[in-house]
Amino acid sequence: MPNEVIVKGFYINKTYRQLQEKQRSAQYMKKWMARLAVYNKEDSLQNLQKWVKWVHIPTGLVHCFTCLKLNGCWFIDNNRPECPQHTNYHCSLEIISYDEVLNKAKSISEYSKFDPYLFNTENKYSHGKEKLFSEWGYNVNDAKWLQAEIERQGLENYITGNYILGKLDHNGQRISIRVTIPRKDNDSTVSFVTGWMVYPNGQLKLTKPYGGK
């Protein structure tokens, strides 16, 4: 069951089993990005690694709640919220090293997002998502594996800049990340969008384990 990753036109094929066994560490990701740079003559490793931290400067008497939520958050420079967000702003962007992103970024989630919410084990939700996962061969017994796999793929995509900016408001910056899992009823895979909130210092928190196809 090949899982194909595409970055700047370069294809890396990995089997699902390899993805399970490889549990990419920060050191592995460094080697992976270096390998991409070799095959992408047009793009230097520096360009692939250009990350910035949003910094809110506490001057003046009035502060934007949206900017306060962005303070300390990390984004790849070519996929970040617009700065400035408004007139009379107190924010700037500070370049951070890619090593810091690789070594300190992390993804977290609450188990309750999967059980009882996603698999609807308490019959409290009308979203019907448990039926969709059931069609793919999954049930609540797979909840912990699914939680760990979504966290892993979420972090992997985040540190390679493979995310989509979503709504930004006083609650913070939301992003969408596509993940791929194997179907347990046949030899194919299925992909779907997951929702996350960006927090300071490279932390992602899962908000939607399934946000649609």
C-alpha positions, 0 to 999 in steps of 0.5 A: 500500500504505497503512501506517496509524499510530494514535496516540490515535485520530488516523490518519495514512496513509502509503504504503510508498514515502513511508515509505521516502523519508521516513527520519524524522529527529528534526526530522521526528518533532518536527513529527509529534508537534506535529501530533498534539497539534493534532488531539488536543485532550484530550492536550497535547504535554507529555503525549505527551512525558513520559519518565523515566530510571531512576536507581539510587542507589548507597547501601547494601551490597546492590544488586538486579541487575535495578535495576542493569540498569535504571539509565539506561534511558529509558521513556515514563512511562505505559509503564515498569517499576514503581518501586519494584521491591522493598522497601529500594529505591535507585531513583528516576525522573528526568524527561527532556526529549522533545527528548533522547529525539528527538535521542539515542535510537537502535536497533542490531542485529547483521547476524548476526541476519539472516544467518545466523540469520533466513535460516538460510544455514548450515542450522544452525537449525530455526526455519523462519523463512526459509520464512515470509519466503520466502513473503513474497518475501524472501531473504538478498539482502534482509537488509541492507534488512530490518535497516535497516527494522526498526531504523528502525521500531523506533526510531520506535515506541520514541520514540512509546511504541508498545512492549510491556513484556516480561520484566524480570530481571537481564539487563534490560528486554525490549520488543516492537515491531510492524513492517510490511513489504510483501509482495514477492509481492503488493500487501499488507503483513505485520506481525510482532513484533520483540524488543528490549532496552532499554539506558541513554541511549535505546539499543535493541538488537534481540534477535529480528528475528521474534518471531511474528505 
